[in-house]
């Protein structure tokens, strides 16, 4: 009976497995406690760091957002109005030196590219043939003078004889005609002498004007002729010198109005990059028609050129002073902003807050603009850093060429915009 009861009791124990050992239960309990403690520690560290970071951010956050900008101050002054045109330098006179007599070229008395004065001897043609011609003409004149002297003596004798009725009147008239004929012959002889002297003078080739000689076209020893097409050398006048430039035809009326009252506008010649002024002159003439293909008209200005800063066929930019605006408000052109409603600027107030203000632009010349209305002298306008501005925005300002103070986000002045500029407006 006891055997049966033990069998009944052990059967369910074999079905559900033996009970766990006491050591294994304690290890599982300790593992669970360690994991739970680690999780609590991680949560505590996370919460502590979040609170500390929030406090630090709160301490470092500025009280108000500022935008770095570059500013300029409006001023009152005079602004010139220029008409600009493309042009080229042109010599007032260009002379091709040619021989006026035939002969052999004996010498060249200039260096290529030399500056010569008016009357300087440039070349010498063999003068001996013309000296011989002069001697022949002078000899013929002496012969004819002797003949004329004898004819005049005969004429006086014939007059006495006619008065005595010793010879016929016809003989006196014939002698008088002979004297007149010899006098005409003397005039012809004198012309031959002057012609020989002129040819002798032409054998010395001199400069007809002051200027720069070009490259030599004929070498010494060659025969030269008055009909040679190329000539000996070319001289260009450099002082004074001219600039021919063009302006649009619709800008011509004010120029004509100036010329009509006798005012010749001042003209400046600038280099290709419009960085250096080369010379200053005055307007000389306006062409008589507008070019139909380009719609432009040609103008000619005269420049004193003692320093030879202008050279024939040199490309220049011509700036003609048409008028001057007196005592107008002037601001940098970079400050002008445009919207569908018109042109405006950002004005910095005494509290360093900016406001939009509409302006009326009268004239723009280079990087300066004159205003009809909208601003007063001493108003401060923003020239760089306008991208992030809104009415009422606080700004950290700096003058042109300076670096504004660092603003929101710690960006340095001039940073945060395209091409390294703080919202620099593209023009």
VENRA-V630075 format. One record per helix or strand of 2 or more residues. SS is the DSSP state (h for helix, s for strand). FROM is the first residue (numbers start at 1). LEN is the number of residues. If there is no record, write none. Layout:
SS|FROM|LEN ; SS|FROM|LEN
This chain:
h|2|15 ; h|22|39 ; s|66|3 ; s|70|4 ; s|75|17 ; s|94|4 ; s|103|6 ; s|115|2 ; s|121|5 ; h|128|36 ; h|169|34 ; s|204|3 ; s|211|3 ; s|223|2 ; s|233|4 ; s|241|8 ; h|249|12 ; s|266|5 ; s|277|10 ; s|296|8 ; s|315|18 ; h|333|3 ; s|337|3 ; s|342|7 ; s|353|6 ; s|360|6 ; s|368|6 ; s|380|5 ; s|394|3 ; h|408|3 ; h|418|3
